[in-house]
Amino acid sequence: MLATILCSTLSFGQNSEISNNKQFKDERSSTIINLAEQVKWSEINSIATFKIGVLGTNAIANNLSNYSENKRIFDKLIEVKRISSIEEIENYNVIYVNTTFEYLLASINDFIRGKQILVISEGYPTGSSMINITKVGDSYSYDINRMYLREASLRIEPTLANRAVSTHELKEKIFEKTEQKLYVVSRENDEQKKIIESQISDINKKKEALIEKDNSIKSLFIEGELKNKEIKEKITLVKVNEQKLEQQIAQITFQQQKMDSINDKIQNQQKVLMDQSDDIKAKTEILAKKNIIIDTQRKHNIVLTILSTILFILSLSLLVAYLKNKKLNKQLQVQHIEINNQSKLLTSKNKELEQFAYITSHDLQEPLNTISSFITIIKDEYHSKFDDDGKQMLDFVKEGSIRMKKLIDALLQYSRLGRSKEYEFVQCTPLLDILTADMQNTIKSTNAKISYNDLPTIKGNEVELRLLFQNLISNGIKFRNPDTIPEIEIQCKEVCDTDDVINKEQKFWVFSVTDNGIGIAKEYQDRVFAIFQRLHSRLEYEGSGIGLAHCKKIVEAHSGKIWFTSEQGVGTTFSFSIPIEA
């Protein structure tokens, strides 16, 4: 029964404590809102939402947010958020600081100096911030630091200043509330003692009832010995129960005394812990300041070390790069001088060769014309005096002189190719239209089919490009099987390739001329572009053997390349490239 009474008493105490805690939290939130409303803000019209930052527990932030949900400060909506660092303070109008996390008010005051931010602290020494609130009993009192308010350009209502308390008044209020609390606790102890005394009186009553029963048993003892023995046994049991009850009462009294002594010890320990906590806070503040200074110095040293290392590496890299560039420049100058000398030498030799070929071919024409003229005179005037063998020999000499003239003309034409560097834009499709029109006799006699379309405009010498296409088309028509109708297809595509001269990527037009002729055997493919090289006898196919050499010289004069792929009996594809930007 005693345990039941104690449990009900504890339950009542816990419910009362929860109710008081809820009321205490609302009282804190109400105090913060009311204090903010009694401060004059010069920039209130530019504030859209009144922001309150909480440097404290989540519970405090949530309670303040719930309390201010339907409230207004200067007709502005209130937004409450918990913040975790001093750097976030500048985004808020009011900052609430609780000692739970032991924030350094000095650092906060330094950070907001010159900014219109109101700082409300709780649990700190008086004068630590603009407004410091302290719980006194079931309500809050506050003190004001006018210097901090002036630095933030904030003014307070006279009512707020009148209700503020000094350090002495605050201590007196705390002392009065503590006395009231002690009085309430003593009253509660007196009530508990009264409950225990009432329980003891109940036990005494039961004891008196047992004594009355004992008297009745004695009065009945006369009725019989048997009943007497039974009554004695019951009396013995009752006495044992009485002894147990007395022992329990003594034990309860001892435990009560023990609890009182333990409460005294706990109060003493709490005082010691409070003193130690104050010392620890002071030392923590000092250590935090020293740690900030040490961290700053360490960061400065690290940054200086890194910058010095980077500057040294950059200086070393620049020195190495300078030395390498200097060495490369010397090598390039030497190579440039050598290339210029070789270029001048090659240019002079090419001019000498062209002049030699021109002079040789030009000088050979005069005696050849003389021989041809005499052969014509002999054939016309003395033809009847020769027998058949002599007439045949005259014909051979005549044909040889004509063939010799063609070779000299071809050599002279070859020496002239590439001399003109006056390039112009040439439309390839109209050029081939004119060329095929000029070759109509050959095309009709062989039923040749020449196809091409959408050919580009390129930059070059129109006469030489015409000769290039003419030689390739003529070879496709000429070198075929007698029973085959020539089919020649001309195509062009744009490709990107590395130029060997300038050693960089360049765009080219790549033309391909494909025929269905006899093809070129593999053993002769390396001699195709050599001058005066013939792969067949004159009886099989006519020609001087210089056409493809002309093609090679024309393409190279236009800074391009020429090559071919061939399969004997199937046909040949000649390809050549011309730079898009010559």
C-alpha positions as CSV (number, residue, x, y, z in Angstrom):
1,M,0.0,0.0,0.0
2,L,2.9,2.4,0.9
3,A,4.5,1.7,-2.6
4,T,1.2,2.5,-4.3
5,I,1.0,5.8,-2.5
6,L,4.6,6.7,-3.5
7,C,4.1,5.8,-7.2
8,S,1.0,8.0,-7.4
9,T,2.9,10.9,-5.8
10,L,5.8,10.5,-8.3
11,S,3.4,10.3,-11.3
12,F,1.6,13.5,-10.2
13,G,5.1,15.2,-9.9
14,Q,6.1,14.1,-13.4
15,N,2.9,15.4,-15.1
16,S,3.3,18.7,-13.2
17,E,6.9,19.0,-14.4
18,I,6.0,18.3,-18.1
19,S,3.3,21.0,-17.9
20,N,5.7,23.4,-16.3
21,N,8.3,22.7,-19.0
22,K,5.8,23.4,-21.8
23,Q,4.8,26.7,-20.2
24,F,8.5,27.6,-19.7
25,K,9.3,27.1,-23.4
26,D,6.3,29.2,-24.5
27,E,7.3,31.9,-22.0
28,R,10.8,32.0,-23.6
29,S,9.3,32.3,-27.1
30,S,6.9,35.0,-26.0
31,T,9.7,36.9,-24.4
32,I,11.9,36.8,-27.6
33,I,9.0,38.0,-29.8
34,N,8.0,40.8,-27.4
35,L,11.6,42.0,-27.1
36,A,12.0,42.2,-30.9
37,E,8.8,44.2,-31.2
38,Q,10.0,46.8,-28.8
39,V,13.2,47.6,-30.8
40,K,13.1,50.4,-33.4
41,W,14.6,49.3,-36.8
42,S,15.6,52.1,-39.3
43,E,15.4,49.6,-42.2
44,I,12.1,48.0,-41.3
45,N,10.4,49.0,-44.6
46,S,13.1,47.0,-46.6
47,I,12.5,43.8,-44.6
48,A,10.1,41.5,-46.3
49,T,10.2,38.6,-43.8
50,F,11.4,39.0,-40.2
51,K,14.1,36.3,-39.8
52,I,15.1,34.9,-36.4
53,G,18.3,32.7,-36.2
54,V,18.7,30.3,-33.2
55,L,22.1,29.3,-31.9
56,G,20.8,26.6,-29.6
57,T,19.1,23.2,-29.5
58,N,16.6,21.9,-32.1
59,A,13.9,21.9,-29.4
60,I,14.3,25.6,-28.7
61,A,14.2,26.4,-32.5
62,N,11.1,24.2,-33.1
63,N,9.2,25.7,-30.1
64,L,10.0,29.2,-31.2
65,S,9.0,28.4,-34.8
66,N,5.7,26.8,-33.7
67,Y,4.9,29.7,-31.3
68,S,5.6,32.4,-34.0
69,E,3.7,30.6,-36.8
70,N,0.6,32.9,-36.6
71,K,2.4,35.9,-35.0
72,R,3.7,39.1,-36.7
73,I,6.5,41.5,-35.9
74,F,5.8,45.0,-37.4
75,D,3.2,43.2,-39.6
76,K,6.0,41.1,-41.1
77,L,5.9,37.3,-41.4
78,I,8.3,35.5,-39.0
79,E,10.8,32.9,-40.2
80,V,12.7,30.9,-37.6
81,K,15.7,28.7,-38.4
82,R,18.4,27.0,-36.4
83,I,21.9,28.0,-37.5
84,S,25.1,26.2,-36.7
85,S,27.9,28.7,-37.4
86,I,28.7,32.4,-36.9
87,E,29.1,33.0,-40.6
88,E,25.3,32.5,-41.1
89,I,24.4,35.3,-38.7
90,E,24.4,38.1,-41.3
91,N,21.3,36.6,-43.1
92,Y,19.1,37.2,-40.0
93,N,17.5,40.2,-38.2
94,V,17.4,38.7,-34.7
95,I,19.9,36.1,-33.2
96,Y,19.0,34.1,-30.1
97,V,22.0,32.6,-28.3
98,N,21.7,29.9,-25.7
99,T,24.5,28.7,-23.4
100,T,23.7,25.0,-24.3
101,F,26.4,25.1,-27.0
102,E,28.6,27.6,-25.2
103,Y,29.0,30.0,-28.1
104,L,31.5,32.9,-27.6
105,L,29.4,36.0,-27.3
106,A,32.6,38.1,-27.8
107,S,33.1,36.6,-31.3
108,I,29.4,37.1,-32.2
109,N,29.5,40.8,-31.0
110,D,32.6,41.4,-33.1
111,F,31.1,39.8,-36.1
112,I,27.8,41.8,-36.1
113,R,29.5,45.2,-35.2
114,G,28.0,47.9,-37.5
115,K,25.2,45.7,-38.7
116,Q,21.5,46.0,-37.7
117,I,21.2,42.6,-36.1
118,L,19.6,42.2,-32.6
119,V,21.4,39.7,-30.3
120,I,19.2,38.1,-27.5
121,S,21.2,35.8,-25.2
122,E,20.0,33.5,-22.4
123,G,22.0,32.2,-19.4
124,Y,25.1,34.5,-20.0
125,P,26.4,37.0,-17.5
126,T,24.6,40.4,-17.4
127,G,25.8,42.9,-20.0
128,S,27.2,40.1,-22.3
129,S,25.0,41.1,-25.2
130,M,22.4,43.6,-26.4
131,I,19.7,41.9,-24.4
132,N,20.3,39.1,-22.0
133,I,17.3,37.2,-20.6
134,T,17.4,35.1,-17.4
135,K,14.7,32.7,-16.0
136,V,13.5,33.8,-12.6
137,G,11.0,31.3,-11.3
138,D,8.2,30.9,-14.0
139,S,9.0,34.1,-15.8
140,Y,11.9,35.9,-17.5
141,S,13.8,39.0,-16.6
142,Y,16.2,40.8,-18.9
143,D,19.1,43.3,-18.8
144,I,20.2,45.7,-21.6
145,N,23.6,46.7,-22.9
146,R,23.0,50.1,-24.5
147,M,26.5,50.4,-26.0
148,Y,26.0,47.3,-28.2
149,L,22.6,48.6,-29.3
150,R,24.0,52.0,-30.3
151,E,26.8,50.2,-32.3
152,A,24.1,48.4,-34.3
153,S,22.1,51.6,-34.8
154,L,19.1,50.1,-32.9
155,R,16.9,52.1,-30.5
156,I,14.5,50.6,-27.9
157,E,11.1,51.7,-26.6
158,P,11.1,53.5,-23.2
159,T,8.9,50.7,-21.8
160,L,11.6,48.1,-22.6
161,A,14.2,50.2,-20.9
162,N,12.0,50.8,-17.8
163,R,11.4,47.1,-17.3
164,A,15.0,46.1,-17.7
165,V,16.7,45.0,-14.4
166,S,20.2,45.6,-13.1
167,T,22.6,42.9,-12.0
168,H,21.8,43.5,-8.3
169,E,18.0,43.4,-8.9
170,L,18.4,40.2,-11.0
171,K,20.3,38.5,-8.1
172,E,17.7,39.6,-5.6
173,K,14.9,38.2,-7.8
174,I,16.7,34.9,-8.2
175,F,17.3,34.8,-4.4
176,E,13.6,35.4,-3.7
177,K,12.5,32.8,-6.2
178,T,15.0,30.3,-4.7
179,E,13.5,31.0,-1.2
180,Q,10.0,30.4,-2.6
181,K,11.1,27.2,-4.2
182,L,12.7,26.0,-1.0
183,Y,9.5,26.8,0.9
184,V,7.4,24.9,-1.6
185,V,9.8,21.9,-1.4
186,S,9.6,22.0,2.5
187,R,5.8,22.1,2.2
188,E,5.8,19.1,-0.1
189,N,8.1,17.2,2.4
190,D,5.7,18.1,5.3
191,E,2.8,16.7,3.3
192,Q,4.7,13.5,2.6
193,K,5.5,13.2,6.3
194,K,1.8,13.6,7.1
195,I,1.0,10.8,4.6
196,I,3.5,8.5,6.3
197,E,2.2,9.5,9.8
198,S,-1.4,8.7,8.7
199,Q,-0.2,5.3,7.4
200,I,1.5,4.6,10.8
201,S,-1.7,5.6,12.6
202,D,-3.6,3.0,10.4
203,I,-1.1,0.4,11.5
204,N,-1.6,1.3,15.2
205,K,-5.3,1.0,14.7
206,K,-4.8,-2.4,13.2
207,K,-2.6,-3.2,16.2
208,E,-5.3,-2.2,18.6
209,A,-7.8,-4.3,16.7
210,L,-5.4,-7.3,17.1
211,I,-5.2,-6.6,20.8
212,E,-9.0,-6.6,21.0
213,K,-9.1,-9.9,19.2
214,D,-6.5,-11.1,21.7
215,N,-8.8,-10.1,24.6
216,S,-11.7,-11.9,23.0
217,I,-9.6,-15.0,22.5
218,K,-8.7,-14.9,26.2
219,S,-12.4,-14.7,27.2
220,L,-13.1,-17.7,25.1
221,F,-10.1,-19.6,26.6
222,I,-12.4,-20.9,29.3
223,E,-14.6,-22.7,26.7
224,G,-12.1,-25.3,26.0
225,E,-8.5,-26.4,26.0
226,L,-8.6,-27.3,22.3
227,K,-9.8,-23.9,21.3
228,N,-7.3,-22.3,23.6
229,K,-4.4,-24.1,21.9
230,E,-5.7,-22.9,18.5
231,I,-6.1,-19.3,19.8
232,K,-2.5,-19.4,21.2
233,E,-1.2,-20.4,17.8
234,K,-3.1,-17.6,16.1
235,I,-1.8,-15.1,18.7
236,T,1.7,-16.3,17.9
237,L,1.2,-15.7,14.2
238,V,-0.3,-12.3,14.9
239,K,2.7,-11.4,17.0
240,V,5.1,-12.5,14.2
241,N,3.2,-10.3,11.8
242,E,3.4,-7.4,14.2
243,Q,7.1,-7.8,14.5
244,K,7.4,-7.8,10.7
245,L,5.3,-4.6,10.4
246,E,7.5,-3.0,13.1
247,Q,10.6,-4.0,11.2
248,Q,9.2,-2.6,7.9
249,I,8.3,0.7,9.6
250,A,11.8,0.9,11.1
251,Q,13.3,0.2,7.6
252,I,11.1,2.8,6.0
253,T,12.2,5.4,8.6
254,F,15.9,4.5,8.0
255,Q,15.5,4.8,4.3
256,Q,13.8,8.2,4.7
257,Q,16.8,9.4,6.8
258,K,19.2,7.9,4.2
259,M,17.3,9.7,1.4
260,D,17.5,13.0,3.3
261,S,21.3,12.6,3.7
262,I,21.7,11.7,0.0
263,N,19.7,14.8,-1.0
264,D,22.0,17.0,1.1
265,K,25.0,15.4,-0.6
266,I,23.5,15.9,-4.0
267,Q,22.9,19.6,-3.3
268,N,26.5,20.0,-2.2
269,Q,27.8,18.2,-5.3
270,Q,25.6,20.3,-7.5
271,K,27.1,23.4,-6.0
272,V,30.6,22.1,-6.6
273,L,29.7,21.1,-10.2
274,M,28.3,24.6,-10.8
275,D,31.6,26.1,-9.6
276,Q,33.6,23.7,-11.7
277,S,31.4,24.4,-14.8
278,D,32.0,28.1,-14.5
279,D,35.8,27.6,-14.3
280,I,35.6,25.2,-17.3
281,K,33.6,27.8,-19.3
282,A,36.1,30.5,-18.6
283,K,39.1,28.2,-19.5
284,T,37.3,27.0,-22.6
285,E,36.8,30.6,-23.8
286,I,40.5,31.3,-23.3
287,L,41.5,28.1,-25.1
288,A,39.1,28.8,-27.9
289,K,40.7,32.2,-28.5
290,K,44.2,30.8,-28.4
291,N,43.2,28.0,-30.8
292,I,41.7,30.5,-33.2
293,I,45.0,32.5,-33.1
294,I,47.1,29.3,-33.5
295,D,44.9,28.0,-36.4
296,T,45.2,31.4,-38.2
297,Q,49.0,31.4,-37.9
298,R,49.1,27.7,-39.0
299,K,47.0,28.5,-42.1
300,H,49.2,31.5,-42.9
301,N,52.3,29.4,-42.7
302,I,50.8,26.7,-44.9
303,V,49.7,29.2,-47.5
304,L,53.1,30.9,-47.5
305,T,54.8,27.5,-47.9
306,I,52.6,26.4,-50.7
307,L,53.0,29.8,-52.5
308,S,56.8,29.6,-52.1
309,T,56.8,26.0,-53.5
310,I,54.6,27.0,-56.5
311,L,56.8,30.0,-57.3
312,F,59.9,27.9,-57.1
313,I,58.4,25.3,-59.4
314,L,57.2,27.9,-61.9
315,S,60.6,29.6,-61.9
316,L,62.3,26.3,-62.5
317,S,59.8,25.4,-65.3
318,L,60.2,28.8,-66.9
319,L,64.0,28.4,-66.8
320,V,63.9,24.9,-68.3
321,A,61.4,26.1,-71.0
322,Y,63.6,29.1,-71.8
323,L,66.7,26.9,-72.2
324,K,64.9,24.4,-74.3
325,N,63.4,27.1,-76.5
326,K,66.8,28.8,-76.9
327,K,68.3,25.5,-77.9
328,L,65.5,24.7,-80.3
329,N,65.7,28.2,-81.8
330,K,69.4,27.7,-82.5
331,Q,68.6,24.3,-84.2
332,L,65.8,25.8,-86.2
333,Q,68.0,28.7,-87.4
334,V,70.6,26.2,-88.5
335,Q,68.0,24.0,-90.2
336,H,66.4,27.0,-91.8
337,I,69.7,28.2,-93.2
338,E,70.3,24.6,-94.6
339,I,66.8,24.4,-96.1
340,N,67.2,27.9,-97.7
341,N,70.5,26.8,-99.2
342,Q,69.1,23.5,-100.5
343,S,66.0,25.3,-101.8
344,K,68.1,27.8,-103.7
345,L,70.3,25.0,-105.0
346,L,67.2,23.0,-106.1
347,T,65.6,26.0,-107.7
348,S,68.8,26.8,-109.7
349,K,69.1,23.1,-110.8
350,N,65.5,22.9,-111.9
351,K,65.9,26.1,-113.9
352,E,69.0,24.7,-115.5
353,L,67.3,21.4,-116.3
354,E,64.2,23.1,-117.7
355,Q,66.4,25.4,-119.7
356,F,68.5,22.4,-120.9
357,A,65.3,20.5,-121.9
358,Y,63.9,23.6,-123.7
359,I,67.2,24.4,-125.5
360,T,67.8,20.7,-126.3
361,S,64.3,20.2,-127.7
362,H,64.3,23.5,-129.5
363,D,67.8,22.9,-131.0
364,L,66.8,19.4,-132.1
365,Q,63.8,20.6,-134.0
366,E,66.0,22.5,-136.6
367,P,68.0,19.5,-137.9
368,L,64.9,17.3,-137.6
369,N,63.0,19.7,-139.8
370,T,65.9,19.7,-142.2
371,I,65.8,15.8,-142.3
372,S,62.1,15.8,-142.7
373,S,62.2,18.3,-145.5
374,F,64.9,16.4,-147.4
375,I,63.0,13.1,-147.0
376,T,59.9,14.8,-148.4
377,I,61.9,16.1,-151.4
378,I,63.6,12.8,-152.0
379,K,60.2,11.0,-151.8
380,D,58.5,13.4,-154.1
381,E,61.3,13.7,-156.8
382,Y,63.2,10.4,-156.6
383,H,60.4,8.1,-155.5
384,S,60.2,6.3,-158.9
385,K,64.0,5.6,-158.9
386,F,63.8,3.5,-155.7
387,D,62.8,-0.1,-155.6
388,D,60.3,-1.4,-153.1
389,D,62.8,-1.9,-150.3
390,G,64.1,1.7,-150.8
391,K,60.6,3.1,-150.8
392,Q,59.8,1.1,-147.5
393,M,63.0,2.5,-145.9
394,L,62.0,6.0,-146.9
395,D,58.6,5.5,-145.3
396,F,60.4,4.2,-142.1
397,V,62.6,7.3,-142.0
398,K,59.6,9.6,-142.6
399,E,57.6,7.9,-139.8
400,G,60.7,8.0,-137.5
401,S,61.2,11.7,-138.1
402,I,57.5,12.4,-137.4
403,R,57.7,10.3,-134.2
404,M,60.9,12.1,-133.2
405,K,59.1,15.5,-133.7
406,K,56.2,14.4,-131.5
407,L,58.7,13.3,-128.8
408,I,60.5,16.7,-129.0
409,D,57.2,18.5,-128.8
410,A,56.2,16.5,-125.8
411,L,59.5,17.1,-124.1
412,L,59.2,20.8,-124.8
413,Q,55.7,20.8,-123.4
414,Y,56.9,18.9,-120.3
415,S,59.6,21.5,-119.7
416,R,57.0,24.3,-119.8
417,L,54.6,22.7,-117.4
418,G,54.4,24.3,-113.9
419,R,56.1,27.5,-114.9
420,S,52.9,29.6,-114.5
421,K,52.0,30.2,-110.9
422,E,49.1,32.5,-111.8
423,Y,46.2,30.4,-110.4
424,E,42.6,31.3,-110.7
425,F,39.3,29.6,-109.7
426,V,38.4,26.9,-112.2
427,Q,35.0,25.3,-112.4
428,C,35.6,21.6,-113.1
429,T,32.2,20.7,-114.4
430,P,32.2,23.3,-117.2
431,L,35.8,22.5,-118.0
432,L,34.9,18.8,-118.5
433,D,31.9,19.8,-120.6
434,I,34.2,21.7,-123.0
435,L,36.8,18.9,-123.0
436,T,34.3,16.2,-123.8
437,A,32.8,18.3,-126.5
438,D,36.3,18.7,-128.1
439,M,36.8,14.9,-127.8
440,Q,33.5,14.0,-129.5
441,N,35.2,12.3,-132.5
442,T,37.1,9.9,-130.2
443,I,34.1,9.4,-127.9
444,K,31.7,8.6,-130.8
445,S,34.2,6.3,-132.6
446,T,34.6,4.2,-129.5
447,N,31.1,4.7,-128.0
448,A,32.7,5.7,-124.8
449,K,30.6,6.7,-121.8
450,I,32.0,9.5,-119.6
451,S,30.0,10.3,-116.4
452,Y,30.6,13.1,-113.8
453,N,28.4,15.5,-111.8
454,D,28.6,18.2,-109.1
455,L,32.4,18.7,-109.4
456,P,33.8,21.5,-107.2
457,T,35.5,24.8,-108.1
458,I,39.3,24.6,-107.5
459,K,42.1,27.1,-107.7
460,G,44.7,26.3,-110.3
461,N,45.9,26.8,-113.9
462,E,43.0,26.1,-116.3
463,V,45.2,25.0,-119.2
464,E,47.2,22.5,-117.1
465,L,44.1,21.1,-115.4
466,R,42.4,20.6,-118.8
467,L,45.6,18.7,-120.0
468,L,45.5,16.6,-116.7
469,F,41.9,15.5,-117.3
470,Q,42.5,15.0,-121.0
471,N,45.4,12.7,-120.5
472,L,43.6,10.5,-117.9
473,I,40.4,10.3,-120.0
474,S,42.4,9.6,-123.2
475,N,44.3,6.8,-121.5
476,G,41.0,5.3,-120.2
477,I,39.6,5.2,-123.8
478,K,42.9,4.1,-125.5
479,F,44.0,1.2,-123.2
480,R,41.1,-1.2,-123.5
481,N,40.2,-4.5,-125.1
482,P,38.9,-4.1,-128.7
483,D,35.5,-5.6,-127.8
484,T,35.0,-3.4,-124.7
485,I,33.0,-0.1,-124.6
486,P,35.0,2.4,-122.6
487,E,33.2,3.5,-119.3
488,I,34.9,6.4,-117.5
489,E,33.6,7.8,-114.2
490,I,34.9,11.0,-112.6
491,Q,34.2,11.6,-108.9
492,C,35.4,14.1,-106.2
493,K,35.3,14.2,-102.4
494,E,36.6,16.4,-99.6
495,V,39.2,14.8,-97.3
496,C,41.4,16.1,-94.4
497,D,45.0,15.0,-94.4
498,T,48.4,16.1,-93.1
499,D,50.4,18.2,-95.5
500,D,54.0,16.9,-95.6
501,V,55.4,20.4,-96.4
502,I,53.8,22.5,-93.7
503,N,53.3,19.5,-91.4
504,K,49.7,20.3,-90.3
505,E,46.2,19.2,-91.1
506,Q,44.8,20.6,-94.4
507,K,41.7,20.0,-96.5
508,F,42.0,18.5,-100.0
509,W,39.8,17.8,-103.0
510,V,40.5,14.2,-104.1
511,F,39.5,13.5,-107.7
512,S,39.2,9.9,-109.0
513,V,39.1,8.8,-112.7
514,T,38.0,5.2,-113.0
515,D,38.0,3.2,-116.2
516,N,37.2,-0.4,-117.3
517,G,40.3,-0.8,-119.4
518,I,43.0,-3.5,-119.5
519,G,44.6,-2.5,-116.2
520,I,48.2,-2.4,-115.3
521,A,50.3,-5.4,-114.3
522,K,51.9,-5.3,-110.9
523,E,55.4,-5.6,-112.2
524,Y,55.0,-2.4,-114.3
525,Q,53.2,-0.2,-111.7
526,D,56.4,1.4,-110.4
527,R,57.2,2.8,-113.9
528,V,53.9,4.4,-114.8
529,F,54.8,8.0,-114.0
530,A,58.3,7.9,-115.5
531,I,58.9,10.0,-118.6
532,F,58.9,8.2,-122.0
533,Q,58.0,4.9,-120.3
534,R,55.8,2.6,-122.5
535,L,54.3,-0.6,-121.2
536,H,53.1,-1.8,-124.7
537,S,54.5,-1.8,-128.2
538,R,53.6,1.0,-130.7
539,L,51.8,-1.6,-132.8
540,E,49.3,-2.4,-129.9
541,Y,48.8,1.2,-128.6
542,E,50.0,4.5,-130.0
543,G,51.6,7.2,-127.9
544,S,54.8,8.8,-126.7
545,G,54.8,7.5,-123.1
546,I,54.9,11.0,-121.6
547,G,51.2,11.6,-120.8
548,L,51.2,10.3,-117.1
549,A,54.5,12.1,-116.5
550,H,52.7,15.3,-117.6
551,C,49.9,14.4,-115.1
552,K,52.3,13.9,-112.2
553,K,54.1,17.2,-112.9
554,I,50.8,19.2,-113.2
555,V,49.5,17.7,-109.8
556,E,52.8,18.4,-108.0
557,A,52.9,21.9,-109.4
558,H,49.5,22.4,-107.7
559,S,50.9,21.1,-104.3
560,G,49.0,17.8,-104.7
561,K,49.7,14.1,-105.0
562,I,48.7,11.5,-107.7
563,W,48.4,7.7,-107.3
564,F,46.5,4.8,-108.7
565,T,45.0,1.4,-108.0
566,S,44.7,-1.2,-110.8
567,E,43.7,-4.8,-111.4
568,Q,44.7,-6.3,-114.6
569,G,41.8,-7.1,-116.9
570,V,39.3,-5.1,-114.6
571,G,40.4,-1.5,-114.9
572,T,42.3,1.3,-113.2
573,T,41.4,4.2,-110.9
574,F,43.7,7.2,-111.0
575,S,43.4,9.6,-108.0
576,F,44.9,13.0,-107.4
577,S,44.5,15.6,-104.6
578,I,44.4,19.4,-105.0
579,P,44.5,21.6,-101.8
580,I,41.2,23.4,-101.2
581,E,43.2,26.6,-100.2
582,A,46.1,26.6,-102.6
